[in-house]
Amino acid sequence: MIVRNVKWSKSVRAITLSCTLAALILLVVAGVFAWQGDAEWADILALTGGLLAVTVIACFAYGPFTVSLSDRALTVKRGFGAKTFELGHIVDAGVYEPGNDYRVCGIGGLFGWVGHFRRSGFGSYFAYVGDFVQAFYIVLDSGKRYVLSCEGRDELLDRLLQNREPAGSVEEQV
């Protein structure tokens, strides 16, 4: 089994750190205002900090942290849970070259890029990416496309392509 960490780009680290700190600071300042008896500002800051904290937790839940490859499956470990792709369902894989990608729905930098994206020439895909420099794609037999990233992408991709190859092709068996 190969297990690789998802490395975050500088922008992902900056966005994640700033949003997390902002939520904590807002909640602490709300507590200070409440302690001083200023309920109006305490409520506003607590609501704002609480909403930001809920957003951070929700993004953490879907953010990719590790990618692992076993003899039977490719798995993305998220903050809460995992997404598993059976190797028998993967029909294509390769290095992903980002272009003019745009987010249709999802997270854009908080614990990674996660969600539905689209790129001309590649089509729609679901991303679990920490850094697009380390990205690779898989295509399932259902036609769904996923873009993932991890440290040691090339080694993992080579093993993935080896593991999904059948024992012998139809031409060899005839």
C-alpha positions as CSV (number, residue, x, y, z in Angstrom):
1,M,0.0,0.0,0.0
2,I,1.2,3.5,-0.9
3,V,0.1,6.4,1.3
4,R,0.9,10.0,0.3
5,N,0.1,13.3,2.0
6,V,-1.8,16.0,0.2
7,K,0.5,19.0,0.2
8,W,-1.2,22.4,0.3
9,S,-0.1,25.2,-2.0
10,K,0.9,28.5,-0.4
11,S,-2.4,30.0,-1.2
12,V,-4.3,27.1,0.4
13,R,-2.2,27.4,3.6
14,A,-2.8,31.2,3.7
15,I,-6.5,31.0,3.1
16,T,-6.9,28.2,5.6
17,L,-4.8,29.9,8.3
18,S,-6.4,33.3,7.9
19,C,-10.0,32.0,8.0
20,T,-9.4,29.8,11.0
21,L,-7.6,32.6,12.9
22,A,-10.4,35.1,11.9
23,A,-13.1,32.8,13.3
24,L,-11.2,32.3,16.6
25,I,-10.4,36.0,17.0
26,L,-14.1,37.0,16.3
27,L,-15.3,34.5,18.9
28,V,-12.8,35.6,21.5
29,V,-13.6,39.3,20.9
30,A,-17.3,38.5,21.1
31,G,-16.6,36.9,24.5
32,V,-14.8,40.0,25.7
33,F,-17.7,42.3,24.6
34,A,-20.2,40.0,26.3
35,W,-18.0,40.0,29.5
36,Q,-18.0,43.9,29.4
37,G,-21.8,43.9,29.0
38,D,-22.0,45.1,25.4
39,A,-24.6,42.5,24.3
40,E,-25.3,44.0,20.8
41,W,-21.6,43.8,19.6
42,A,-21.2,40.5,21.4
43,D,-24.1,39.0,19.4
44,I,-22.9,40.4,16.1
45,L,-19.4,39.2,16.6
46,A,-20.5,35.8,17.9
47,L,-22.8,35.3,15.0
48,T,-20.1,36.3,12.4
49,G,-17.4,34.2,14.1
50,G,-19.8,31.3,14.5
51,L,-20.8,31.3,10.9
52,L,-17.1,31.4,9.9
53,A,-16.3,28.6,12.3
54,V,-19.1,26.4,10.8
55,T,-17.7,27.2,7.3
56,V,-14.2,26.2,8.4
57,I,-15.4,22.9,9.9
58,A,-17.5,22.1,6.9
59,C,-14.5,22.7,4.6
60,F,-12.3,20.6,6.9
61,A,-14.8,17.8,6.5
62,Y,-14.3,17.6,2.8
63,G,-10.7,18.7,2.6
64,P,-8.2,16.0,1.3
65,F,-5.4,15.0,3.6
66,T,-4.0,11.7,2.2
67,V,-4.2,9.6,-0.9
68,S,-3.6,5.9,-0.6
69,L,-3.3,3.1,-3.2
70,S,-3.9,-0.5,-2.4
71,D,-4.1,-3.5,-4.7
72,R,-7.9,-2.9,-5.0
73,A,-8.6,0.8,-4.5
74,L,-7.5,4.4,-4.6
75,T,-8.7,6.2,-1.5
76,V,-8.8,9.9,-0.6
77,K,-8.9,10.4,3.2
78,R,-10.8,13.6,4.0
79,G,-11.2,15.4,7.3
80,F,-14.3,13.3,8.0
81,G,-14.5,10.1,6.1
82,A,-13.0,8.9,2.8
83,K,-13.8,8.6,-0.9
84,T,-12.8,5.3,-2.4
85,F,-12.4,4.4,-6.1
86,E,-12.2,0.7,-6.9
87,L,-9.3,0.1,-9.4
88,G,-11.6,-2.0,-11.6
89,H,-13.7,1.1,-12.3
90,I,-10.8,3.4,-13.3
91,V,-10.5,3.4,-17.1
92,D,-8.0,6.2,-17.5
93,A,-5.5,8.2,-15.4
94,G,-2.8,10.7,-16.0
95,V,-1.0,13.9,-15.0
96,Y,-3.5,16.8,-14.8
97,E,-2.4,20.0,-16.5
98,P,-4.5,22.9,-15.1
99,G,-5.7,25.5,-17.6
100,N,-8.6,27.9,-17.5
101,D,-10.5,25.9,-14.8
102,Y,-13.4,27.4,-13.1
103,R,-15.3,26.4,-10.0
104,V,-19.0,25.5,-10.6
105,C,-19.7,24.7,-6.9
106,G,-17.3,24.0,-4.1
107,I,-14.4,25.2,-1.9
108,G,-11.8,27.4,-3.4
109,G,-8.8,27.3,-1.2
110,L,-10.0,26.5,2.3
111,F,-8.4,23.1,3.1
112,G,-7.8,22.7,-0.6
113,W,-9.8,23.0,-3.8
114,V,-12.8,20.7,-3.4
115,G,-15.9,20.5,-5.5
116,H,-17.2,20.6,-9.0
117,F,-15.0,22.3,-11.5
118,R,-14.9,22.6,-15.3
119,R,-12.2,23.2,-17.9
120,S,-12.6,23.6,-21.6
121,G,-11.1,20.6,-23.4
122,F,-11.2,18.4,-20.3
123,G,-14.8,18.8,-19.2
124,S,-16.5,18.6,-15.8
125,Y,-14.7,17.0,-12.9
126,F,-14.8,16.8,-9.1
127,A,-11.6,17.9,-7.4
128,Y,-9.8,16.9,-4.2
129,V,-6.7,19.0,-4.7
130,G,-4.2,20.6,-2.3
131,D,-1.8,21.9,-5.0
132,F,-2.5,21.7,-8.7
133,V,1.2,21.3,-9.4
134,Q,0.9,17.8,-8.0
135,A,-2.5,17.0,-9.6
136,F,-3.5,13.9,-11.5
137,Y,-6.8,12.8,-12.9
138,I,-8.8,9.5,-13.0
139,V,-11.8,8.7,-15.2
140,L,-14.2,6.0,-14.1
141,D,-16.2,3.6,-16.3
142,S,-19.3,5.7,-15.5
143,G,-17.6,8.7,-17.2
144,K,-17.1,10.7,-14.0
145,R,-13.8,12.5,-13.8
146,Y,-11.9,13.3,-10.6
147,V,-8.8,15.3,-10.1
148,L,-6.7,14.5,-7.1
149,S,-3.3,15.6,-5.8
150,C,-0.6,14.3,-3.5
151,E,3.1,14.3,-2.8
152,G,4.9,11.7,-4.9
153,R,2.2,11.9,-7.6
154,D,4.3,10.3,-10.3
155,E,5.2,7.1,-8.3
156,L,1.6,6.7,-7.2
157,L,0.3,7.3,-10.8
158,D,2.8,4.7,-12.1
159,R,1.6,2.1,-9.5
160,L,-2.0,3.0,-10.2
161,L,-1.6,2.3,-13.9
162,Q,0.2,-0.9,-13.3
163,N,-2.4,-2.2,-10.8
164,R,-5.3,-1.5,-13.0
165,E,-3.9,-3.3,-16.1
166,P,-5.5,-6.7,-16.6
167,A,-3.4,-9.8,-16.3
168,G,-3.5,-10.3,-20.0
169,S,-5.1,-8.5,-22.9
170,V,-7.8,-10.1,-25.1
171,E,-5.4,-10.5,-28.0
172,E,-2.9,-12.4,-25.9
173,Q,-5.6,-14.8,-24.6
174,V,-7.0,-15.7,-28.1
